[in-house]
């Protein structure tokens, strides 16, 4: 689930009220509270709703959940950020948040595609290849190495040098190849990044990283979630296994029929969420028939602040919306961030045909129309 940005007007009292509201909703058995807690509190990771009802959830648990939902490691850390008024820094680009120094100088050489000066700089300062930057207030890219900056994900310049693959090779040979975590993080960023694809280096960069030991399987989920299907196919070529989720999201009906027989319920749910997002309407119908639940929030990593129906609306996939509604998807479920139904999303995003369809089904099913709340931005 994307983390929330901490507003400049945030106060400790307001955040404490959010924690108390979360406790209240947990005790009331609200599924959106369960989803938030499952996503952000490590003690509750993987607990299904049925088990959440019997768990103890204290105020300290709620405070930790709120802190992590805003992208901070703990409640004390969030308090420190507020006290020091550092929260404004999260509005800056990652480049602007880096202090001047040797690390930033190396990054400048990378961005310029200056092979010679980068080689000289790393030879003179070999420890740079193991250093990390430190960013707070987000749900990824929190401690990146130089290698992880290369795929331009998140955006910094919105362009990559034409010799980006050669720059990657310089970093790898300078020692980045020994850092398995950085290799896996970088391939995930490359496989899910629009800029990497648009600059024409995505496939070659993925293949290079795999040759140096990156695990292609670790990047498959994020590539599929961001609809980077060509990248996902390259990952398969590099040795990533064809899972039920991958087959469903890529639209491989034959593989889905083969893999669904032994599929665990968690696999079915993730396959449903990502195939709905990708607009695989026939496969969505197959997954629903196999027991996938259209009314569960999407699993972590699958746009978990909303349901498969919301995802299909966001992707403007009319046939998939129809398949989910005909599969008895609950039209009254609201997303976690904005408290908006799938119809509200369709109205806000100007998905006129989908909105008309959902209006008609909402009227038939519930006897009234739902009104669209104010949605602050596209999910």
Secondary structure by P-SEA (a helix, b strand, c coil): cccccccccccaaaaaaaaaaaaaaaaaccaaaaaaaaacccccccccaaaaaaccccaaaaaaaaaaaaccccaaaaaaaaaacccccccccccccccccaaaaaaaaaaacaaaaaaaaaaaccccccbbbbbcccccccccccccccccccccccccccaaaaaaaaaaaacccccaaaaaaaaaaaaacaaaaaaccaaaaaaaaaaaccccccaaaaaaaacaaaaaaaaaaacccccaaaaaaacaaaaaaaacccccaaaaaaaaaaaaaacaaaaaaaaaaacccccccccccccccccaaaaaaaaccaaaaaaaaaaccccccccccccccaaaaaaaacaaaaaaaaaaaaaaaccbbbbbccccccc
